[in-house]
Amino acid sequence: MSSKRLVAPPQVSSGLIYWLSKALLYTCNKVWLRLAVEGAHHVPRTGPVLIVANHASYLDPPVLGCATRRVVQFLAQSGLAKRGLLRWWLQKVGVVLIDRKAPSKDALRFLSEALAQGGCVGLFAEGTRSLDGSVGAFRSGIDFLVRRTGATVIPAGIEGSFRSFPRGAKWPRPAKCTVRLGTPRSAAEVLAPGGVEALRQEVARLANAKLGN
């Protein structure tokens, strides 16, 4: 993860706005992206859960958030929320706004706190969107978060978001998008030698994507 500074708290400040927003996004995703979800039953309904997914498009957070009944919290660059209304909405639904110019430990600390409180966090461990749809090296502090919180880890693969809305596109095209949620992994499995790389390989398999550098 590149250097970032947290500029908003991780709590969902309005449950009503969150669930109304989720219902609206789900409807839009079903109509425009023909969203399909596989393996939603793998996500525990309670307790700390870290969903680790590939990142190929700006569509990934909303489609992943619609794939489970849990409240899912994400990181987002503060530059994406320059306008007051968007910033207000993101804070209401629990998105953590971050600045690339400050230490990444701040973002990891707040994510750790969210997990320690029994929350569900969605993490795009590549740190940035893929240039070609492949799953790059995991650069975020998965091992730190898992070691500190003991969270259950769910691998997730998002297929179709790159076709719909790759880097440089101005608007998402109507391409089918599928979210596949894999078998839960314990903290011990992820922290074992090679555990994070095995997790990356599973994310790529679920996304039907190639492994990148």
C-alpha positions in Angstrom: 0.0 0.0 0.0 1.4 3.4 -0.9 1.5 6.1 1.7 -1.9 7.4 2.7 -3.5 9.4 5.5 -6.9 8.7 6.9 -9.2 11.7 6.6 -12.5 10.2 7.7 -13.5 7.6 10.4 -14.5 4.1 9.4 -17.9 4.0 11.1 -21.1 3.8 9.1 -22.8 7.0 10.4 -26.2 6.3 8.9 -27.6 2.8 8.6 -30.6 4.1 6.8 -28.6 5.8 4.1 -26.3 2.8 3.8 -29.1 0.3 3.2 -31.0 2.6 0.9 -27.8 3.2 -1.1 -27.1 -0.5 -1.2 -30.5 -1.3 -2.5 -30.2 1.3 -5.2 -26.8 0.2 -6.3 -27.9 -3.4 -6.3 -30.7 -2.6 -8.7 -28.5 -0.6 -11.0 -25.8 -3.3 -11.0 -28.5 -6.0 -11.8 -29.8 -3.9 -14.7 -26.6 -2.5 -16.2 -24.1 -5.1 -15.3 -26.4 -8.2 -14.9 -24.6 -8.7 -11.6 -24.4 -12.3 -10.4 -23.1 -13.4 -7.0 -21.7 -16.8 -6.2 -20.7 -18.1 -2.8 -22.4 -15.5 -0.7 -23.0 -18.1 2.0 -19.3 -18.3 2.6 -19.3 -14.9 4.4 -19.9 -15.3 8.2 -22.9 -13.1 9.3 -21.1 -12.0 12.5 -17.5 -11.4 13.6 -14.5 -9.8 12.0 -14.3 -10.6 8.2 -11.7 -9.4 5.7 -12.8 -9.8 2.1 -9.8 -9.7 -0.2 -10.6 -9.0 -3.8 -8.9 -8.2 -7.1 -9.1 -4.6 -8.3 -9.6 -3.8 -12.0 -12.2 -1.0 -12.0 -13.9 1.7 -10.1 -16.9 -0.6 -10.2 -15.3 -3.1 -7.8 -16.3 -1.5 -4.4 -20.1 -1.2 -5.3 -20.4 -4.7 -6.8 -18.4 -6.3 -3.9 -20.5 -4.4 -1.4 -23.7 -5.7 -3.0 -22.4 -9.3 -2.8 -23.1 -9.9 0.9 -25.6 -9.0 3.5 -22.9 -7.6 5.7 -22.1 -3.9 6.0 -18.8 -3.7 4.0 -16.4 -0.9 4.6 -13.8 0.3 2.1 -10.8 2.6 1.6 -11.1 5.3 -1.1 -8.8 8.0 -2.2 -9.8 11.4 -0.9 -9.3 12.8 -4.4 -12.3 10.9 -5.6 -14.5 12.9 -3.2 -13.7 16.5 -4.0 -17.3 17.5 -4.1 -19.1 18.1 -0.8 -22.2 16.0 -1.6 -20.1 12.9 -2.6 -17.8 13.3 0.4 -20.9 13.6 2.7 -22.4 10.4 1.2 -19.2 8.4 1.4 -18.8 9.3 5.1 -22.4 8.3 5.7 -21.9 4.8 4.3 -18.6 4.2 6.1 -16.1 4.7 3.4 -12.6 5.6 4.8 -11.1 8.5 2.8 -7.3 8.4 2.5 -4.5 10.6 1.3 -1.5 9.1 -0.5 0.9 11.6 1.1 0.9 10.2 4.6 1.9 6.9 6.3 0.0 3.8 5.4 0.0 2.7 9.0 -2.8 5.2 9.7 -5.1 3.4 7.2 -4.1 0.0 8.5 -4.7 1.1 12.1 -8.2 2.2 11.3 -9.0 -0.9 9.3 -7.7 -2.9 12.2 -10.0 -1.1 14.6 -13.0 -1.7 12.4 -12.2 -5.5 12.3 -11.6 -5.5 16.0 -15.1 -4.2 16.5 -16.4 -7.2 14.6 -16.8 -5.4 11.3 -16.5 -6.5 7.7 -13.8 -4.9 5.6 -13.3 -5.1 1.8 -9.7 -4.8 0.8 -8.2 -4.5 -2.7 -4.8 -5.7 -1.8 -3.1 -4.8 -5.1 -3.3 -1.2 -3.9 -4.4 0.2 -7.3 -6.5 -0.8 -10.3 -5.0 -3.3 -12.7 -3.8 -2.0 -16.1 -4.7 -5.1 -18.0 -7.2 -7.0 -15.8 -4.6 -9.4 -14.3 -4.2 -9.8 -10.5 -1.0 -8.1 -9.4 1.2 -8.6 -6.3 -0.6 -8.0 -3.0 1.0 -4.9 -1.5 -1.5 -4.1 1.3 -0.9 -5.3 4.9 -3.1 -8.4 4.9 -0.8 -10.2 7.3 -0.7 -7.2 9.7 -4.5 -7.0 9.8 -5.0 -10.7 10.2 -2.3 -11.1 12.8 -3.7 -8.2 14.8 -7.4 -9.1 14.6 -7.7 -12.8 13.9 -10.2 -12.0 11.2 -11.7 -14.6 8.9 -10.4 -14.0 5.4 -12.7 -14.5 2.4 -11.1 -14.5 -1.1 -13.2 -12.8 -3.7 -12.9 -12.6 -7.5 -14.6 -10.0 -9.5 -15.0 -10.9 -13.2 -16.3 -8.4 -15.8 -15.7 -5.1 -14.1 -12.5 -4.6 -16.2 -14.5 -5.2 -19.5 -17.1 -2.7 -18.3 -15.1 0.1 -16.9 -11.3 -0.2 -17.4 -8.8 2.6 -16.7 -9.3 5.5 -19.1 -13.0 4.8 -19.7 -15.4 7.6 -19.1 -18.5 5.5 -18.4 -19.1 1.8 -17.6 -20.3 -0.3 -20.6 -23.1 -2.9 -20.0 -21.0 -6.0 -19.5 -21.9 -8.9 -17.3 -20.2 -8.8 -13.9 -19.8 -11.7 -11.5 -18.6 -11.7 -7.9 -17.4 -15.1 -6.6 -16.8 -15.4 -2.9 -14.5 -18.3 -1.9 -14.1 -20.6 1.0 -13.2 -18.9 4.3 -9.6 -19.0 5.4 -8.5 -18.8 9.1 -5.9 -16.4 10.3 -3.5 -19.4 10.7 -3.9 -20.4 7.1 -3.2 -16.9 5.8 -0.2 -16.3 8.1 1.4 -19.6 7.3 4.4 -19.5 4.9 3.1 -18.8 1.4 -0.4 -18.1 2.7 -0.8 -14.6 1.2 0.4 -15.8 -2.2 -1.9 -18.7 -2.0 -4.7 -16.3 -1.3 -3.7 -14.2 -4.3 -3.8 -17.3 -6.5 -7.3 -18.1 -5.3 -8.5 -14.6 -5.9 -7.2 -14.8 -9.5 -8.9 -18.2 -10.0 -12.2 -16.8 -8.7 -11.9 -13.8 -11.0 -11.0 -15.9 -14.0 -8.0 -13.6 -14.4 -4.3 -14.1 -15.0 -1.6 -13.5 -12.3 0.4 -10.4 -12.9 3.6 -9.1 -11.5 
